[in-house]
Amino acid sequence: MAPSIKSVFTAYTEEGLGEHDTALGYALSLAEQAGAHLSIQAAAMRYAVPASFVGDFGASFVNVENRRISALAERFAEHAKTSAGLAGVTSTIETPQLVYAELADRLVSEARVHDLTVLDVEKDAAERDRGLIEAALFDSGRPVIIVPPGAEAFAAKRILIAWDGSAGAARAVAEVRPFLKGAEVEILSVTGEKDLSRFVAGTELAPHLARHGASVTVRNVAVSGKNDVAETIRQAAADFRADLIVCGAYKHSRLREWLLGGVTQSLLKSTPLPLLMSR
């Protein structure tokens, strides 16, 4: 791995629901392999409800719940600190107690001053963690790796790049350059949903990646049957036995995504492999 990865950031938000965290192990593995510093945000999501709304009893309950969640976040921070020490990874750990809007701002601020961010996948678009992922993707200006359950070790020997020739895809390719040397890369272009004739073809991208030390193949696949673009990407990644999927992130209105879906939202909802996205 190229030495350009110097700082990795991962965040875990404790809501008291007992969620499993995969991103920490993946981020530790990545930082260990890269010789990078790992920053860990073990945040406690604080509930702020005015006593005038819930009364003294309700306010007391909220305070108890906030203390419980804070204790769980501190426990996770201790686990993360121990894990980093055992892996030989230099780390910094913070445990902020913030309401949701402040958590999003804090996460984005941290992501902006790191080479990349590692976050757990969130399948439900309405959940708070999905909002944090989208904030990191669309507001930080830095790449994000979204990790599905079970992917606790970083690997990038086989990389699938979803390529449509757009600026977003080009930015994602730029972010994956540290992992290209010695890797097998497949450039996948999915046709049939939009006109790609005006964009740079995968065959024109291939020599650029080869100059960075990758072994490159190019594949064009047409959308067929019930498969949409996202499902075609997932299937191609499985066929290629990829370790990592790389693609640009695209943001449309919520109404349009609800009516038409969206490749970015579909991949965020269900990715079988770690997914590197950039915008």
TAWO-V669338 format. One line per field, one symbol per residue. ss: DSSP state (H for helix, E for strand, C for the rest). phi: phi as a letter, one per 20 degrees, with the letter a starting at -180 (. if undefined). psi: psi as a letter, one per 40 degrees, with the letter a starting at -180 (. if undefined). Layout:
# TAWO-V669338
ss: ???
phi: ???
psi: ???
This chain:
# TAWO-V669338
ss: CCCCCCEEEEEEEECCCCCCCCHHHHHHHHHHHHCCEEEEEEEEECCCCCHHHHHHHHHHHHHHHHHHHHHHHHHHHHHHHHHHHHHCCCEEEECCEECHHHHHHHHHHHHHCCCEEEEECCCCCCCHHHHHHHHHHHHCCCEEEEECCCCCCCCCCEEEEECCCCHHHHHHHHHHHHHCCCCEEEEEEEECCCCCCCCCCHHHHHHHHHHCCCEEEEEEEECCCCCCHHHHHHHHHHHHCCCEEEEECCCCCHHHHHHHCCHHHHHHHCCCCEEEEEC
phi: .fffedbcccccdedndmfedegffffffffffemdfddcddedfeeccggfedmfffffffffffffffffffffffffffffffemdfcccccfdcfgffffffffffgfdcfbddcffcfefefffffffffffedemcfcdedegnedcfbbfccedeccmefffffffffegfdffneecdeddddoebfdfedffgfefgfffffeneedcccdcefbmefefffffffffffelfebdcbfdcddfgfffffdnrfgfffffbcfcgcecbb
psi: hieehdhihiihhheeefihhddddddddddddefiihhhhgihhhhhhhdddeidddddddddddddddddddddddddddddddefhhihhigihiidddddddddddddfidiihiiihdheeiddddddddddeedeiihhhhihegehhifdhhhhhheeidddddddddedeedheihhhhhhhiedihedeihiddddddddddeeihhihhhhihibehadddddddddddefidhhhiihhhiiddddddeahdddddddhheihhhii.
